[in-house]
Amino acid sequence: MNHPNPVADADDWITVARYADPTQAMVVQGCLQAAGVPVAVADVHTLQMHALLAGAIPARVQVPSRWEPQALAVLAAFERGDFALSDAEILQATQPNEPKESGDDNTV
């Protein structure tokens, strides 16, 4: 079964956000992709090579124009902190569940 490709069908991409920090633009790109929104980030490589241009050439987060409402809703949720992890979640993710025994195969 062939599924329509939303990216291939879109001719008119619009900028929904701009970031001086290319890492921030990539994080937002990941949030939009996770929400199913086709997304591209422009000028990231330029900023990574020439950081002094960040004020003049921000990274642009772009989506097909027909996806703008969904993209803006995801961006609003991101800015509100809806995707932020609590301190407990961060601590749980960075610590192993069980301490390793000295006889474990993976002990260094």
Beta strands, then each sheet from edge to edge (+ up, - down):
strand 1: 13-19
strand 2: 40-42
strand 3: 59-64
sheet 1: 1+ 3- 2+
end
